[in-house]
Every structure is written in C-alpha cells, then in structure tokens.
Amino acid sequence: MNTEFYTGECLRQLGDSMTYQKLRKDPTEDYYNELKEFCNEGLEGRYLNEKESKFILGTQRRIPAFYCVPKIHKNLKFPPGRPIVSEIESISSNLSKYIDRWLQPLVKKIPSYIKDTTQIVEVLETIEWKDNYIMGTLDIGSLYTVIEHKKRLTSARTDVYK
C-alpha cells in the first residue's frame, strides 16, 4: 500500500468527529490516577486484594498506538482501513487481562457463544440448507465507540449469567 494513501486513510478515520474527539493534552497520567483510585476503592471494599491491585497498576504508562489494517476484500486499489487502537503495554492492558479472566467463564455460558472459526463451520454444517435460505453478514462501522458505556457495563453484570 502506498504510504501516502495509508496516512491519508488514517487521518480520514481520525478526522471523523462522530467517532473520535481531539484531546487538548495527553490524558495518560490522569487515566493512571483514576485507575489507582479504582484500585484503592477495590481494596477498601475488599473487591480486590493487594496482589490483584499491584497487577492491575503494574503496566507502563504508554499511549496506545493507532493504526489501520487495510480491508482489501472491500477495495483492492483503495481499501478502507479497519481502525485498531493497540493498548498492549498501556495503562489498561493488565486491567483488561484481569477482567478477561473473570468474564471468560461467563461468556462461555451465553447460548450464542462461538469459540472460533472451526466451531462456526461445524455449526453451519449441521443446518439443513433450503433453497430459500439466505446467509448474510454485517459490518458495523465503529462498533465499540457507538455502544454507550453504561450499556456495556450492564451487559457485563455477572448476575445475568448465573
């Protein structure tokens, strides 16, 4: 891919004010302090122990990296980009690992859970396909940025999956 086109596509993505917001300053330190407060509340409320708190706070204070992966299946010559914000080794990476550890067993109990491509192929092979059946897919632009935070948290409530 041409570097100029790639850079232009990244800038086009970031210029979408419905999805992204330009910040006045680097919020990394503020986010870290907020995470520290949450961990302290977790310790005080006995939701976290000292080891868990240290693990969550034990990441680097690195700004997440933004990049795009070209969707060549959509347009080979001028592919739109799939925006990725890589938070590897950033403030929230250990928190994500911690949350993932608790959510994985719950997610596997959801009736619509599909582990991987192999499993979906196995499921599809069990369907008796009729001539009038239509298979479709969806492509939702900026999926995670358009879901309200409160709705995300509500969907992660553990009592829902008991």
PEFENLIN-V385199 format. One record per helix or strand of 2 or more residues. SS is the DSSP state (hx for helix, st for strand). FROM is the first residue (numbers start at 1). TO is the last residue. If there is no record, write none. Layout:
[[SS,FROM,TO] [SS,FROM,TO]]
//
This chain:
[[hx,3,14] [hx,28,44] [hx,50,57] [st,65,70] [st,81,86] [hx,93,107] [hx,117,125] [hx,143,146] [hx,149,155] [hx,158,161]]
//
